[in-house]
Amino acid sequence: MLRRTDVIGFAGLAMLLTGAVLFLTGSEGELTWVYWMTGTCVWFAGFGVLLGWLIWRAGTFSERPAAKPAGGRKN
């Protein structure tokens, strides 16, 4: 189930993809280094955001209360 905070993960993924596109498709001769630097920075930032979100999201799984047994039976 998606939470409102999952937008952070999608933003990190979008930054990761945008950085890769900028890095790999710089076509103008004069500005190639700008595309490479911008793409690399955006890629690393996106990777950091995505990794941070994954670690944070994995930590929230342990905070869920245990499920009650079905049928009201005691174990």
N, CA, C, O and CB atoms as a CASP TS submission, in Angstrom:
PFRMAT TS
TARGET T0000
AUTHOR 0000-0000-0000
METHOD Language model
MODEL 1
PARENT N/A
ATOM      1  N   MET     1       0.840  -1.169   0.000  1.00  0.00           N
ATOM      2  CA  MET     1       0.000   0.000   0.000  1.00  0.00           C
ATOM      3  C   MET     1       0.895   1.245   0.000  1.00  0.00           C
ATOM      4  O   MET     1       1.837   1.353   0.785  1.00  0.00           O
ATOM      5  CB  MET     1      -0.961  -0.009   1.219  1.00  0.00           C
ATOM      6  N   LEU     2       0.586   2.147  -0.868  1.00  0.00           N
ATOM      7  CA  LEU     2       1.387   3.366  -0.977  1.00  0.00           C
ATOM      8  C   LEU     2       0.957   4.380   0.074  1.00  0.00           C
ATOM      9  O   LEU     2      -0.227   4.536   0.375  1.00  0.00           O
ATOM     10  CB  LEU     2       1.263   3.974  -2.387  1.00  0.00           C
ATOM     11  N   ARG     3       1.948   5.056   0.616  1.00  0.00           N
ATOM     12  CA  ARG     3       1.696   6.117   1.582  1.00  0.00           C
ATOM     13  C   ARG     3       1.994   7.454   0.930  1.00  0.00           C
ATOM     14  O   ARG     3       2.597   7.516  -0.141  1.00  0.00           O
ATOM     15  CB  ARG     3       2.546   5.924   2.864  1.00  0.00           C
ATOM     16  N   ARG     4       1.569   8.518   1.584  1.00  0.00           N
ATOM     17  CA  ARG     4       1.836   9.852   1.030  1.00  0.00           C
ATOM     18  C   ARG     4       3.323  10.132   0.954  1.00  0.00           C
ATOM     19  O   ARG     4       3.770  10.878   0.083  1.00  0.00           O
ATOM     20  CB  ARG     4       1.153  10.927   1.869  1.00  0.00           C
ATOM     21  N   THR     5       4.093   9.543   1.853  1.00  0.00           N
ATOM     22  CA  THR     5       5.534   9.786   1.865  1.00  0.00           C
ATOM     23  C   THR     5       6.265   9.014   0.775  1.00  0.00           C
ATOM     24  O   THR     5       7.460   9.227   0.568  1.00  0.00           O
ATOM     25  CB  THR     5       6.107   9.419   3.213  1.00  0.00           C
ATOM     26  N   ASP     6       5.580   8.133   0.082  1.00  0.00           N
ATOM     27  CA  ASP     6       6.218   7.401  -1.013  1.00  0.00           C
ATOM     28  C   ASP     6       6.527   8.303  -2.197  1.00  0.00           C
ATOM     29  O   ASP     6       7.257   7.903  -3.104  1.00  0.00           O
ATOM     30  CB  ASP     6       5.333   6.255  -1.461  1.00  0.00           C
ATOM     31  N   VAL     7       5.986   9.506  -2.201  1.00  0.00           N
ATOM     32  CA  VAL     7       6.301  10.481  -3.246  1.00  0.00           C
ATOM     33  C   VAL     7       7.802  10.784  -3.217  1.00  0.00           C
ATOM     34  O   VAL     7       8.399  11.066  -4.256  1.00  0.00           O
ATOM     35  CB  VAL     7       5.469  11.790  -3.057  1.00  0.00           C
ATOM     36  N   ILE     8       8.411  10.725  -2.028  1.00  0.00           N
ATOM     37  CA  ILE     8       9.852  10.949  -1.905  1.00  0.00           C
ATOM     38  C   ILE     8      10.613   9.905  -2.711  1.00  0.00           C
ATOM     39  O   ILE     8      11.574  10.233  -3.407  1.00  0.00           O
ATOM     40  CB  ILE     8      10.290  10.909  -0.423  1.00  0.00           C
ATOM     41  N   GLY     9      10.187   8.654  -2.620  1.00  0.00           N
ATOM     42  CA  GLY     9      10.837   7.593  -3.378  1.00  0.00           C
ATOM     43  C   GLY     9      10.679   7.770  -4.878  1.00  0.00           C
ATOM     44  O   GLY     9      11.619   7.542  -5.639  1.00  0.00           O
ATOM     45  N   PHE    10       9.492   8.175  -5.299  1.00  0.00           N
ATOM     46  CA  PHE    10       9.267   8.402  -6.720  1.00  0.00           C
ATOM     47  C   PHE    10      10.060   9.609  -7.223  1.00  0.00           C
ATOM     48  O   PHE    10      10.534   9.614  -8.359  1.00  0.00           O
ATOM     49  CB  PHE    10       7.778   8.600  -6.992  1.00  0.00           C
ATOM     50  N   ALA    11      10.201  10.622  -6.382  1.00  0.00           N
ATOM     51  CA  ALA    11      11.015  11.790  -6.759  1.00  0.00           C
ATOM     52  C   ALA    11      12.481  11.386  -6.904  1.00  0.00           C
ATOM     53  O   ALA    11      13.153  11.830  -7.835  1.00  0.00           O
ATOM     54  CB  ALA    11      10.871  12.925  -5.704  1.00  0.00           C
ATOM     55  N   GLY    12      12.981  10.553  -5.999  1.00  0.00           N
ATOM     56  CA  GLY    12      14.353  10.062  -6.106  1.00  0.00           C
ATOM     57  C   GLY    12      14.565   9.248  -7.364  1.00  0.00           C
ATOM     58  O   GLY    12      15.597   9.376  -8.024  1.00  0.00           O
ATOM     59  N   LEU    13      13.595   8.412  -7.702  1.00  0.00           N
ATOM     60  CA  LEU    13      13.686   7.614  -8.926  1.00  0.00           C
ATOM     61  C   LEU    13      13.668   8.513 -10.158  1.00  0.00           C
ATOM     62  O   LEU    13      14.409   8.278 -11.113  1.00  0.00           O
ATOM     63  CB  LEU    13      12.534   6.597  -8.995  1.00  0.00           C
ATOM     64  N   ALA    14      12.824   9.541 -10.137  1.00  0.00           N
ATOM     65  CA  ALA    14      12.774  10.476 -11.271  1.00  0.00           C
ATOM     66  C   ALA    14      14.100  11.221 -11.414  1.00  0.00           C
ATOM     67  O   ALA    14      14.572  11.435 -12.530  1.00  0.00           O
ATOM     68  CB  ALA    14      11.614  11.485 -11.093  1.00  0.00           C
ATOM     69  N   MET    15      14.705  11.618 -10.288  1.00  0.00           N
ATOM     70  CA  MET    15      16.001  12.290 -10.340  1.00  0.00           C
ATOM     71  C   MET    15      17.072  11.348 -10.877  1.00  0.00           C
ATOM     72  O   MET    15      17.938  11.762 -11.648  1.00  0.00           O
ATOM     73  CB  MET    15      16.398  12.808  -8.948  1.00  0.00           C
ATOM     74  N   LEU    16      17.014  10.095 -10.476  1.00  0.00           N
ATOM     75  CA  LEU    16      17.973   9.096 -10.952  1.00  0.00           C
ATOM     76  C   LEU    16      17.880   8.941 -12.468  1.00  0.00           C
ATOM     77  O   LEU    16      18.897   8.938 -13.162  1.00  0.00           O
ATOM     78  CB  LEU    16      17.730   7.740 -10.263  1.00  0.00           C
ATOM     79  N   LEU    17      16.664   8.814 -12.970  1.00  0.00           N
ATOM     80  CA  LEU    17      16.471   8.661 -14.418  1.00  0.00           C
ATOM     81  C   LEU    17      16.830   9.937 -15.182  1.00  0.00           C
ATOM     82  O   LEU    17      17.443   9.871 -16.247  1.00  0.00           O
ATOM     83  CB  LEU    17      15.021   8.273 -14.717  1.00  0.00           C
ATOM     84  N   THR    18      16.452  11.091 -14.644  1.00  0.00           N
ATOM     85  CA  THR    18      16.781  12.362 -15.295  1.00  0.00           C
ATOM     86  C   THR    18      18.284  12.566 -15.373  1.00  0.00           C
ATOM     87  O   THR    18      18.805  13.019 -16.392  1.00  0.00           O
ATOM     88  CB  THR    18      16.136  13.528 -14.548  1.00  0.00           C
ATOM     89  N   GLY    19      18.976  12.232 -14.297  1.00  0.00           N
ATOM     90  CA  GLY    19      20.431  12.354 -14.298  1.00  0.00           C
ATOM     91  C   GLY    19      21.080  11.448 -15.325  1.00  0.00           C
ATOM     92  O   GLY    19      22.036  11.840 -15.994  1.00  0.00           O
ATOM     93  N   ALA    20      20.557  10.228 -15.451  1.00  0.00           N
ATOM     94  CA  ALA    20      21.105   9.306 -16.447  1.00  0.00           C
ATOM     95  C   ALA    20      20.861   9.819 -17.863  1.00  0.00           C
ATOM     96  O   ALA    20      21.739   9.727 -18.720  1.00  0.00           O
ATOM     97  CB  ALA    20      20.490   7.912 -16.280  1.00  0.00           C
ATOM     98  N   VAL    21      19.675  10.356 -18.106  1.00  0.00           N
ATOM     99  CA  VAL    21      19.369  10.888 -19.440  1.00  0.00           C
ATOM    100  C   VAL    21      20.263  12.079 -19.756  1.00  0.00           C
ATOM    101  O   VAL    21      20.793  12.177 -20.863  1.00  0.00           O
ATOM    102  CB  VAL    21      17.883  11.297 -19.537  1.00  0.00           C
ATOM    103  N   LEU    22      20.436  12.983 -18.801  1.00  0.00           N
ATOM    104  CA  LEU    22      21.306  14.140 -19.037  1.00  0.00           C
ATOM    105  C   LEU    22      22.747  13.713 -19.288  1.00  0.00           C
ATOM    106  O   LEU    22      23.423  14.265 -20.156  1.00  0.00           O
ATOM    107  CB  LEU    22      21.248  15.101 -17.848  1.00  0.00           C
ATOM    108  N   PHE    23      23.204  12.749 -18.539  1.00  0.00           N
ATOM    109  CA  PHE    23      24.584  12.302 -18.668  1.00  0.00           C
ATOM    110  C   PHE    23      24.829  11.592 -20.002  1.00  0.00           C
ATOM    111  O   PHE    23      25.884  11.760 -20.614  1.00  0.00           O
ATOM    112  CB  PHE    23      24.941  11.377 -17.513  1.00  0.00           C
ATOM    113  N   LEU    24      23.862  10.806 -20.445  1.00  0.00           N
ATOM    114  CA  LEU    24      24.070   9.982 -21.634  1.00  0.00           C
ATOM    115  C   LEU    24      23.675  10.649 -22.943  1.00  0.00           C
ATOM    116  O   LEU    24      24.072  10.172 -24.007  1.00  0.00           O
ATOM    117  CB  LEU    24      23.312   8.721 -21.492  1.00  0.00           C
ATOM    118  N   THR    25      22.908  11.733 -22.906  1.00  0.00           N
ATOM    119  CA  THR    25      22.411  12.302 -24.161  1.00  0.00           C
ATOM    120  C   THR    25      22.874  13.725 -24.416  1.00  0.00           C
ATOM    121  O   THR    25      22.252  14.424 -25.216  1.00  0.00           O
ATOM    122  CB  THR    25      20.923  12.269 -24.170  1.00  0.00           C
ATOM    123  N   GLY    26      23.930  14.181 -23.776  1.00  0.00           N
ATOM    124  CA  GLY    26      24.443  15.516 -24.073  1.00  0.00           C
ATOM    125  C   GLY    26      24.930  15.564 -25.511  1.00  0.00           C
ATOM    126  O   GLY    26      25.882  14.868 -25.863  1.00  0.00           O
ATOM    127  N   SER    27      24.286  16.384 -26.359  1.00  0.00           N
ATOM    128  CA  SER    27      24.584  16.342 -27.786  1.00  0.00           C
ATOM    129  C   SER    27      25.362  17.555 -28.300  1.00  0.00           C
ATOM    130  O   SER    27      26.081  17.435 -29.292  1.00  0.00           O
ATOM    131  CB  SER    27      23.311  16.220 -28.548  1.00  0.00           C
ATOM    132  N   GLU    28      25.241  18.702 -27.664  1.00  0.00           N
ATOM    133  CA  GLU    28      25.926  19.892 -28.160  1.00  0.00           C
ATOM    134  C   GLU    28      27.387  19.858 -27.744  1.00  0.00           C
ATOM    135  O   GLU    28      27.704  19.560 -26.592  1.00  0.00           O
ATOM    136  CB  GLU    28      25.246  21.176 -27.639  1.00  0.00           C
ATOM    137  N   GLY    29      28.272  20.162 -28.679  1.00  0.00           N
ATOM    138  CA  GLY    29      29.701  20.073 -28.430  1.00  0.00           C
ATOM    139  C   GLY    29      30.209  20.983 -27.329  1.00  0.00           C
ATOM    140  O   GLY    29      31.050  20.576 -26.527  1.00  0.00           O
ATOM    141  N   GLU    30      29.713  22.202 -27.281  1.00  0.00           N
ATOM    142  CA  GLU    30      30.211  23.158 -26.298  1.00  0.00           C
ATOM    143  C   GLU    30      29.704  22.877 -24.888  1.00  0.00           C
ATOM    144  O   GLU    30      30.413  23.128 -23.913  1.00  0.00           O
ATOM    145  CB  GLU    30      29.822  24.552 -26.703  1.00  0.00           C
ATOM    146  N   LEU    31      28.509  22.371 -24.775  1.00  0.00           N
ATOM    147  CA  LEU    31      27.897  22.206 -23.454  1.00  0.00           C
ATOM    148  C   LEU    31      27.911  20.760 -22.956  1.00  0.00           C
ATOM    149  O   LEU    31      27.208  20.441 -21.997  1.00  0.00           O
ATOM    150  CB  LEU    31      26.476  22.706 -23.490  1.00  0.00           C
ATOM    151  N   THR    32      28.684  19.891 -23.577  1.00  0.00           N
ATOM    152  CA  THR    32      28.707  18.494 -23.162  1.00  0.00           C
ATOM    153  C   THR    32      29.151  18.355 -21.711  1.00  0.00           C
ATOM    154  O   THR    32      28.590  17.549 -20.969  1.00  0.00           O
ATOM    155  CB  THR    32      29.627  17.688 -24.070  1.00  0.00           C
ATOM    156  N   TRP    33      30.145  19.124 -21.299  1.00  0.00           N
ATOM    157  CA  TRP    33      30.612  19.017 -19.923  1.00  0.00           C
ATOM    158  C   TRP    33      29.550  19.478 -18.931  1.00  0.00           C
ATOM    159  O   TRP    33      29.508  18.986 -17.803  1.00  0.00           O
ATOM    160  CB  TRP    33      31.883  19.829 -19.738  1.00  0.00           C
ATOM    161  N   VAL    34      28.682  20.425 -19.337  1.00  0.00           N
ATOM    162  CA  VAL    34      27.601  20.879 -18.465  1.00  0.00           C
ATOM    163  C   VAL    34      26.586  19.758 -18.267  1.00  0.00           C
ATOM    164  O   VAL    34      26.119  19.523 -17.152  1.00  0.00           O
ATOM    165  CB  VAL    34      26.912  22.135 -19.051  1.00  0.00           C
ATOM    166  N   TYR    35      26.248  19.066 -19.360  1.00  0.00           N
ATOM    167  CA  TYR    35      25.327  17.939 -19.259  1.00  0.00           C
ATOM    168  C   TYR    35      25.922  16.840 -18.391  1.00  0.00           C
ATOM    169  O   TYR    35      25.217  16.250 -17.571  1.00  0.00           O
ATOM    170  CB  TYR    35      24.988  17.391 -20.651  1.00  0.00           C
ATOM    171  N   TRP    36      27.199  16.560 -18.559  1.00  0.00           N
ATOM    172  CA  TRP    36      27.840  15.511 -17.771  1.00  0.00           C
ATOM    173  C   TRP    36      27.859  15.863 -16.291  1.00  0.00           C
ATOM    174  O   TRP    36      27.551  15.023 -15.446  1.00  0.00           O
ATOM    175  CB  TRP    36      29.261  15.269 -18.267  1.00  0.00           C
ATOM    176  N   MET    37      28.222  17.106 -15.973  1.00  0.00           N
ATOM    177  CA  MET    37      28.284  17.504 -14.563  1.00  0.00           C
ATOM    178  C   MET    37      26.892  17.562 -13.932  1.00  0.00           C
ATOM    179  O   MET    37      26.688  17.068 -12.823  1.00  0.00           O
ATOM    180  CB  MET    37      28.972  18.865 -14.428  1.00  0.00           C
ATOM    181  N   THR    38      25.941  18.164 -14.640  1.00  0.00           N
ATOM    182  CA  THR    38      24.582  18.250 -14.124  1.00  0.00           C
ATOM    183  C   THR    38      23.965  16.869 -13.997  1.00  0.00           C
ATOM    184  O   THR    38      23.347  16.548 -12.982  1.00  0.00           O
ATOM    185  CB  THR    38      23.722  19.130 -15.025  1.00  0.00           C
ATOM    186  N   GLY    39      24.132  16.054 -15.026  1.00  0.00           N
ATOM    187  CA  GLY    39      23.585  14.700 -14.987  1.00  0.00           C
ATOM    188  C   GLY    39      24.163  13.873 -13.858  1.00  0.00           C
ATOM    189  O   GLY    39      23.442  13.143 -13.178  1.00  0.00           O
ATOM    190  N   THR    40      25.477  13.991 -13.658  1.00  0.00           N
ATOM    191  CA  THR    40      26.120  13.237 -12.581  1.00  0.00           C
ATOM    192  C   THR    40      25.622  13.697 -11.220  1.00  0.00           C
ATOM    193  O   THR    40      25.319  12.867 -10.362  1.00  0.00           O
ATOM    194  CB  THR    40      27.641  13.384 -12.659  1.00  0.00           C
ATOM    195  N   CYS    41      25.533  15.000 -11.010  1.00  0.00           N
ATOM    196  CA  CYS    41      25.066  15.528  -9.722  1.00  0.00           C
ATOM    197  C   CYS    41      23.614  15.129  -9.448  1.00  0.00           C
ATOM    198  O   CYS    41      23.281  14.719  -8.337  1.00  0.00           O
ATOM    199  CB  CYS    41      25.201  17.060  -9.693  1.00  0.00           C
ATOM    200  N   VAL    42      22.760  15.247 -10.452  1.00  0.00           N
ATOM    201  CA  VAL    42      21.356  14.879 -10.279  1.00  0.00           C
ATOM    202  C   VAL    42      21.231  13.379 -10.047  1.00  0.00           C
ATOM    203  O   VAL    42      20.404  12.949  -9.243  1.00  0.00           O
ATOM    204  CB  VAL    42      20.525  15.304 -11.507  1.00  0.00           C
ATOM    205  N   TRP    43      22.037  12.574 -10.738  1.00  0.00           N
ATOM    206  CA  TRP    43      22.000  11.123 -10.558  1.00  0.00           C
ATOM    207  C   TRP    43      22.392  10.743  -9.135  1.00  0.00           C
ATOM    208  O   TRP    43      21.715   9.938  -8.496  1.00  0.00           O
ATOM    209  CB  TRP    43      22.930  10.432 -11.565  1.00  0.00           C
ATOM    210  N   PHE    44      23.486  11.323  -8.637  1.00  0.00           N
ATOM    211  CA  PHE    44      23.919  11.009  -7.280  1.00  0.00           C
ATOM    212  C   PHE    44      22.904  11.489  -6.245  1.00  0.00           C
ATOM    213  O   PHE    44      22.643  10.789  -5.267  1.00  0.00           O
ATOM    214  CB  PHE    44      25.283  11.633  -7.005  1.00  0.00           C
ATOM    215  N   ALA    45      22.336  12.664  -6.447  1.00  0.00           N
ATOM    216  CA  ALA    45      21.312  13.164  -5.519  1.00  0.00           C
ATOM    217  C   ALA    45      20.082  12.259  -5.537  1.00  0.00           C
ATOM    218  O   ALA    45      19.524  11.948  -4.485  1.00  0.00           O
ATOM    219  CB  ALA    45      20.911  14.614  -5.880  1.00  0.00           C
ATOM    220  N   GLY    46      19.661  11.838  -6.719  1.00  0.00           N
ATOM    221  CA  GLY    46      18.520  10.934  -6.822  1.00  0.00           C
ATOM    222  C   GLY    46      18.792   9.599  -6.164  1.00  0.00           C
ATOM    223  O   GLY    46      17.913   9.033  -5.514  1.00  0.00           O
ATOM    224  N   PHE    47      20.011   9.089  -6.330  1.00  0.00           N
ATOM    225  CA  PHE    47      20.372   7.828  -5.698  1.00  0.00           C
ATOM    226  C   PHE    47      20.351   7.978  -4.177  1.00  0.00           C
ATOM    227  O   PHE    47      19.879   7.086  -3.473  1.00  0.00           O
ATOM    228  CB  PHE    47      21.761   7.358  -6.177  1.00  0.00           C
ATOM    229  N   GLY    48      20.856   9.092  -3.674  1.00  0.00           N
ATOM    230  CA  GLY    48      20.847   9.331  -2.234  1.00  0.00           C
ATOM    231  C   GLY    48      19.440   9.442  -1.675  1.00  0.00           C
ATOM    232  O   GLY    48      19.139   8.874  -0.625  1.00  0.00           O
ATOM    233  N   VAL    49      18.574  10.172  -2.372  1.00  0.00           N
ATOM    234  CA  VAL    49      17.183  10.315  -1.932  1.00  0.00           C
ATOM    235  C   VAL    49      16.481   8.972  -1.956  1.00  0.00           C
ATOM    236  O   VAL    49      15.776   8.623  -1.010  1.00  0.00           O
ATOM    237  CB  VAL    49      16.431  11.322  -2.815  1.00  0.00           C
ATOM    238  N   LEU    50      16.665   8.216  -3.026  1.00  0.00           N
ATOM    239  CA  LEU    50      16.019   6.908  -3.147  1.00  0.00           C
ATOM    240  C   LEU    50      16.521   5.940  -2.087  1.00  0.00           C
ATOM    241  O   LEU    50      15.726   5.220  -1.483  1.00  0.00           O
ATOM    242  CB  LEU    50      16.257   6.324  -4.535  1.00  0.00           C
ATOM    243  N   LEU    51      17.819   5.912  -1.854  1.00  0.00           N
ATOM    244  CA  LEU    51      18.385   5.024  -0.845  1.00  0.00           C
ATOM    245  C   LEU    51      17.924   5.429   0.555  1.00  0.00           C
ATOM    246  O   LEU    51      17.576   4.568   1.363  1.00  0.00           O
ATOM    247  CB  LEU    51      19.919   5.033  -0.924  1.00  0.00           C
ATOM    248  N   GLY    52      17.917   6.709   0.846  1.00  0.00           N
ATOM    249  CA  GLY    52      17.426   7.173   2.140  1.00  0.00           C
ATOM    250  C   GLY    52      15.969   6.828   2.358  1.00  0.00           C
ATOM    251  O   GLY    52      15.582   6.414   3.451  1.00  0.00           O
ATOM    252  N   TRP    53      15.154   6.995   1.322  1.00  0.00           N
ATOM    253  CA  TRP    53      13.743   6.649   1.427  1.00  0.00           C
ATOM    254  C   TRP    53      13.566   5.151   1.648  1.00  0.00           C
ATOM    255  O   TRP    53      12.729   4.746   2.454  1.00  0.00           O
ATOM    256  CB  TRP    53      12.990   7.092   0.172  1.00  0.00           C
ATOM    257  N   LEU    54      14.341   4.320   0.945  1.00  0.00           N
ATOM    258  CA  LEU    54      14.224   2.874   1.131  1.00  0.00           C
ATOM    259  C   LEU    54      14.582   2.451   2.550  1.00  0.00           C
ATOM    260  O   LEU    54      13.897   1.617   3.142  1.00  0.00           O
ATOM    261  CB  LEU    54      15.115   2.145   0.139  1.00  0.00           C
ATOM    262  N   ILE    55      15.647   3.020   3.097  1.00  0.00           N
ATOM    263  CA  ILE    55      16.043   2.686   4.465  1.00  0.00           C
ATOM    264  C   ILE    55      14.981   3.157   5.453  1.00  0.00           C
ATOM    265  O   ILE    55      14.633   2.437   6.389  1.00  0.00           O
ATOM    266  CB  ILE    55      17.409   3.316   4.807  1.00  0.00           C
ATOM    267  N   TRP    56      14.465   4.376   5.239  1.00  0.00           N
ATOM    268  CA  TRP    56      13.437   4.895   6.127  1.00  0.00           C
ATOM    269  C   TRP    56      12.162   4.068   6.033  1.00  0.00           C
ATOM    270  O   TRP    56      11.526   3.773   7.045  1.00  0.00           O
ATOM    271  CB  TRP    56      13.143   6.352   5.801  1.00  0.00           C
ATOM    272  N   ARG    57      11.795   3.700   4.815  1.00  0.00           N
ATOM    273  CA  ARG    57      10.577   2.914   4.600  1.00  0.00           C
ATOM    274  C   ARG    57      10.714   1.518   5.201  1.00  0.00           C
ATOM    275  O   ARG    57       9.748   0.997   5.760  1.00  0.00           O
ATOM    276  CB  ARG    57      10.262   2.813   3.098  1.00  0.00           C
ATOM    277  N   ALA    58      11.887   0.906   5.099  1.00  0.00           N
ATOM    278  CA  ALA    58      12.107  -0.409   5.686  1.00  0.00           C
ATOM    279  C   ALA    58      12.006  -0.346   7.203  1.00  0.00           C
ATOM    280  O   ALA    58      11.570  -1.312   7.829  1.00  0.00           O
ATOM    281  CB  ALA    58      13.472  -0.959   5.268  1.00  0.00           C
ATOM    282  N   GLY    59      12.398   0.768   7.805  1.00  0.00           N
ATOM    283  CA  GLY    59      12.295   0.913   9.249  1.00  0.00           C
ATOM    284  C   GLY    59      10.874   1.065   9.733  1.00  0.00           C
ATOM    285  O   GLY    59      10.599   0.789  10.901  1.00  0.00           O
ATOM    286  N   THR    60       9.956   1.493   8.882  1.00  0.00           N
ATOM    287  CA  THR    60       8.564   1.665   9.302  1.00  0.00           C
ATOM    288  C   THR    60       7.808   0.355   9.317  1.00  0.00           C
ATOM    289  O   THR    60       6.732   0.286   9.911  1.00  0.00           O
ATOM    290  CB  THR    60       7.860   2.644   8.395  1.00  0.00           C
ATOM    291  N   PHE    61       8.328  -0.695   8.683  1.00  0.00           N
ATOM    292  CA  PHE    61       7.631  -1.977   8.684  1.00  0.00           C
ATOM    293  C   PHE    61       7.610  -2.590  10.075  1.00  0.00           C
ATOM    294  O   PHE    61       6.644  -3.267  10.428  1.00  0.00           O
ATOM    295  CB  PHE    61       8.286  -2.937   7.699  1.00  0.00           C
ATOM    296  N   SER    62       8.643  -2.373  10.870  1.00  0.00           N
ATOM    297  CA  SER    62       8.708  -2.971  12.200  1.00  0.00           C
ATOM    298  C   SER    62       7.781  -2.277  13.194  1.00  0.00           C
ATOM    299  O   SER    62       7.538  -2.817  14.273  1.00  0.00           O
ATOM    300  CB  SER    62      10.132  -2.930  12.715  1.00  0.00           C
ATOM    301  N   GLU    63       7.263  -1.114  12.870  1.00  0.00           N
ATOM    302  CA  GLU    63       6.390  -0.381  13.780  1.00  0.00           C
ATOM    303  C   GLU    63       4.929  -0.796  13.674  1.00  0.00           C
ATOM    304  O   GLU    63       4.101  -0.327  14.454  1.00  0.00           O
ATOM    305  CB  GLU    63       6.509   1.089  13.520  1.00  0.00           C
ATOM    306  N   ARG    64       4.601  -1.653  12.736  1.00  0.00           N
ATOM    307  CA  ARG    64       3.213  -2.076  12.581  1.00  0.00           C
ATOM    308  C   ARG    64       2.818  -3.010  13.729  1.00  0.00           C
ATOM    309  O   ARG    64       3.621  -3.840  14.154  1.00  0.00           O
ATOM    310  CB  ARG    64       3.005  -2.775  11.214  1.00  0.00           C
ATOM    311  N   PRO    65       1.591  -2.878  14.229  1.00  0.00           N
ATOM    312  CA  PRO    65       1.156  -3.802  15.268  1.00  0.00           C
ATOM    313  C   PRO    65       0.928  -5.195  14.678  1.00  0.00           C
ATOM    314  O   PRO    65       0.623  -5.340  13.494  1.00  0.00           O
ATOM    315  CB  PRO    65      -0.128  -3.285  15.947  1.00  0.00           C
ATOM    316  N   ALA    66       1.078  -6.192  15.507  1.00  0.00           N
ATOM    317  CA  ALA    66       0.892  -7.570  15.045  1.00  0.00           C
ATOM    318  C   ALA    66      -0.566  -7.801  14.673  1.00  0.00           C
ATOM    319  O   ALA    66      -1.468  -7.240  15.296  1.00  0.00           O
ATOM    320  CB  ALA    66       1.339  -8.580  16.130  1.00  0.00           C
ATOM    321  N   ALA    67      -0.794  -8.619  13.667  1.00  0.00           N
ATOM    322  CA  ALA    67      -2.145  -8.932  13.227  1.00  0.00           C
ATOM    323  C   ALA    67      -2.832  -9.840  14.235  1.00  0.00           C
ATOM    324  O   ALA    67      -2.206 -10.732  14.808  1.00  0.00           O
ATOM    325  CB  ALA    67      -2.125  -9.588  11.842  1.00  0.00           C
ATOM    326  N   LYS    68      -4.120  -9.608  14.448  1.00  0.00           N
ATOM    327  CA  LYS    68      -4.877 -10.440  15.380  1.00  0.00           C
ATOM    328  C   LYS    68      -5.230 -11.752  14.695  1.00  0.00           C
ATOM    329  O   LYS    68      -5.463 -11.772  13.486  1.00  0.00           O
ATOM    330  CB  LYS    68      -6.159  -9.710  15.872  1.00  0.00           C
ATOM    331  N   PRO    69      -5.274 -12.842  15.446  1.00  0.00           N
ATOM    332  CA  PRO    69      -5.642 -14.124  14.838  1.00  0.00           C
ATOM    333  C   PRO    69      -7.091 -14.098  14.329  1.00  0.00           C
ATOM    334  O   PRO    69      -7.956 -13.446  14.913  1.00  0.00           O
ATOM    335  CB  PRO    69      -5.457 -15.269  15.856  1.00  0.00           C
ATOM    336  N   ALA    70      -7.328 -14.800  13.260  1.00  0.00           N
ATOM    337  CA  ALA    70      -8.654 -14.843  12.649  1.00  0.00           C
ATOM    338  C   ALA    70      -9.617 -15.653  13.519  1.00  0.00           C
ATOM    339  O   ALA    70      -9.217 -16.620  14.166  1.00  0.00           O
ATOM    340  CB  ALA    70      -8.576 -15.444  11.230  1.00  0.00           C
ATOM    341  N   GLY    71     -10.865 -15.255  13.526  1.00  0.00           N
ATOM    342  CA  GLY    71     -11.884 -16.007  14.233  1.00  0.00           C
ATOM    343  C   GLY    71     -11.926 -15.746  15.736  1.00  0.00           C
ATOM    344  O   GLY    71     -12.732 -16.360  16.434  1.00  0.00           O
ATOM    345  N   GLY    72     -11.115 -14.889  16.234  1.00  0.00           N
ATOM    346  CA  GLY    72     -11.149 -14.559  17.652  1.00  0.00           C
ATOM    347  C   GLY    72     -10.571 -15.653  18.543  1.00  0.00           C
ATOM    348  O   GLY    72     -10.764 -15.610  19.758  1.00  0.00           O
ATOM    349  N   ARG    73      -9.885 -16.607  17.990  1.00  0.00           N
ATOM    350  CA  ARG    73      -9.287 -17.686  18.794  1.00  0.00           C
ATOM    351  C   ARG    73      -8.015 -17.198  19.447  1.00  0.00           C
ATOM    352  O   ARG    73      -7.310 -16.360  18.886  1.00  0.00           O
ATOM    353  CB  ARG    73      -8.997 -18.931  17.930  1.00  0.00           C
ATOM    354  N   LYS    74      -7.715 -17.708  20.614  1.00  0.00           N
ATOM    355  CA  LYS    74      -6.487 -17.395  21.299  1.00  0.00           C
ATOM    356  C   LYS    74      -5.448 -18.440  20.956  1.00  0.00           C
ATOM    357  O   LYS    74      -5.763 -19.627  20.871  1.00  0.00           O
ATOM    358  CB  LYS    74      -6.706 -17.312  22.810  1.00  0.00           C
ATOM    359  N   ASN    75      -4.221 -18.013  20.760  1.00  0.00           N
ATOM    360  CA  ASN    75      -3.143 -18.967  20.446  1.00  0.00           C
ATOM    361  C   ASN    75      -2.330 -19.260  21.667  1.00  0.00           C
ATOM    362  O   ASN    75      -1.379 -20.039  21.604  1.00  0.00           O
ATOM    363  CB  ASN    75      -2.238 -18.435  19.339  1.00  0.00           C
TER
END
